[in-house]
Amino acid sequence: MASLLQSFDTCTLHGVSSFLDPHSLGSIEAAAAFDHCCFAESWKTLRMAAEQRLMCRPWWRKQGGRLALPTNHKHALRELAAQLKSLVRVPDSWIDCIRKRSETVIEIKPRLAESVSTVGGVHQGGTEDIAPPAIATVPLSIGGGRWDTFAVGVQLASKCLGCVGEAFLLGAEFMTIRNGQRQVFTVCFSPMSGRVFVRFPAGEGLVAHPLPDLVAAACGSEVELDAVEAFMFVSTSGNLSFGRRQTARGQNGHVEWSGELPQEFLPPLAVEKNASLTFQIDKLMEKAQISITWAGQMLPISAALPTSQHTFDSVWQNHEW
């Protein structure tokens, strides 16, 4: 193998290696043991391709969310490959309240009392803060352009689901460009309260109540919930739907849907959209776990939309975030 490779000049060797994946390139590099500059250029090419793929990830586009990569292109590619496999990234500084347990599991805990007075504002996951703000948003790597569809499913579990309340929200972020400035419009859903929230770029808010409050509905009931699943689907036309399914005594209930939030209600010029998890830690009274159970272009068969999906018709009111 080495003698064959030595018969190639540098340009030919680089041309051949540029068609290889990382595993094959590493094998040839080990066999060749020469012309390190040529292989460095090939690793650099693969690194640049990986960085380009990561540009579709919401947290990577934010300069503060990018990792400090090694100067060695091969080692940097290893770090980038790990990021490409990631569905969600949680800032390390949030670990006391919001911790990433695995690629699909996030654990949330109430904030320590002494730190409550020092925190405020809204934060998009990606810039390191001392503690998570009152409203902390973590974008997921699933999303797309204006006409793309995507679906997400999560499971919320806790010893006391009623103590979670609206501390966790599943939603979607719509990114628009206005006067050259990036603006984010967010729609999110509380699986526990059944309410849907809107947050405009300037901070104003709206709220509607399309599904019953599970905490209120459970009062006086002898059946305790084991977990609650939440689903979100964004259609090709841009319509947005939220669903919810309860699990009690190991049995799954049926999925109830909010109705379609019509495209006219959402930003007409959104150039990108992505799923997101929003946490209101100061509303949390008991530790909880959020598991990402589904991510794809369509919903799972077990949570399919009804054939006659009704339009979202709940009354909107002003909401202060």
PAKE-79193 format. One record per residue (C-alpha): x, y, z. Coordinates in steps of 0.1 Angstrom, whole numbers, plus 5000, padded with zeros to 4 digits. Each point is the difference from the previous one (the first is absolute). Layout:
<rs>
XYZ
...
</rs>
This chain:
<rs>
500050005000
502750245010
502149944968
496950064979
499350335017
503750114997
499649984962
497550295001
501150365000
498650245026
497350144977
498749664990
500149875035
498050305012
497549964972
499549635009
499750075037
497450284995
497449734990
500549805032
498050005032
501850055034
500549635007
501549924965
502250315001
501349905034
500849654988
502050134970
501850265021
501149725024
501249784970
501850294982
501950155029
501250294978
498950324984
498450135032
499250344984
497949834973
497949815026
499750315022
498350174970
497749714996
499050015037
499550374996
497649944971
498049755021
500050245029
498650294979
497349774986
499049915036
499950365010
497850084970
497549735011
500050145035
498950344987
496449865000
500249945038
498550305018
502650005028
503049984976
498950314981
500350205031
503750105004
499949945038
498749654995
502949874980
502649785016
503750105002
501249744975
503649855000
502350144974
500749654987
497449954972
499749635008
499350065037
497650284992
498149784976
499549755029
498450285021
497850114971
498849644994
498849985036
498150334995
498349874968
498749705020
498550235027
496250085001
500450275027
502750205017
499650145035
502550265013
502349855026
499450305023
496349895004
500949675015
498650085035
496550034985
500049864965
502349704993
500449804968
500049635012
500449864965
499350094964
496349965005
499550075038
500050335019
499550025037
498750325017
500250095036
498650305020
502450295004
501650055034
498250285019
503150225004
500650024963
496450104990
500550375005
503050024977
498449864969
497750154973
499450044964
499749774970
502849784987
500549814968
502149695007
503650054988
501550295020
501449905033
498450185030
500649955037
496649855005
497049934978
497850314997
496350005010
499149904964
502749774985
499649864965
502049714986
499649954962
499949654986
501949904969
496849914981
498450274978
500350134965
499250274975
496750174993
498249714983
501549715020
498049785023
501249865034
498649835030
501349965036
498849785029
501150035036
499049825032
499850205033
500449795032
500250105037
499149885034
497550295001
499050114965
497750265015
503150165015
501550044965
497150214987
501250244973
503649975009
500549804967
498750104966
500449834966
500150234970
501350134968
502150314992
499550194967
502950214989
499450314978
502350274986
498750355004
502050314991
503149774999
499449895036
499249645011
496849975019
498549695018
496349945003
499149715024
496949795004
500049745028
497749765019
499749895036
499149635002
498850045036
497850324998
498949944964
500850374992
501750134968
502350305002
501450244975
503150225005
500650284976
503550124992
499650325021
498949795031
496250044998
497949695005
496749834994
498449695015
497049784992
498649685017
499149744974
500349695023
498949945036
502350065029
501249665011
500850115035
496550135005
498549704983
501949765023
498650165032
497949745018
501049724976
501449685014
502149944969
503450165001
501850084967
503349814994
501150244972
498750234973
501150004964
499950314978
500150024962
500550284975
499649994963
500850284975
498449934966
501250094965
497650294999
501450135033
497149905022
501049915035
498349735023
500649895035
498949675015
500049835034
499749655013
499749895036
501549685015
498449865032
500649655016
502249914970
497350064975
500150274973
496950214993
499050154967
501750304985
498050325003
500850294976
499950375004
498850064964
502150154972
501550345007
499650154964
502950134981
498550354999
500650025037
503849924997
502750224985
499450024962
503650054991
501749745023
503149884983
500849735025
498249815027
501149755027
498649815029
500950125035
499649925037
499250295023
500549995038
498650245026
502149875028
498650245026
496549834996
501449655007
499449855034
501149644994
502849834980
498849884966
501449824969
499350084964
500749724975
500150074962
498049704987
499650114964
501650224974
499349994963
498250144971
496749835009
498249905032
500349645013
497049774989
498949985037
499650385001
498650074965
497950314995
496349944997
498749984964
497750305007
502350235018
498150305013
501350365000
501450155031
497150215014
501050095035
499850365012
503350185003
500950235028
503050225008
502749825020
502950155019
503249794997
</rs>
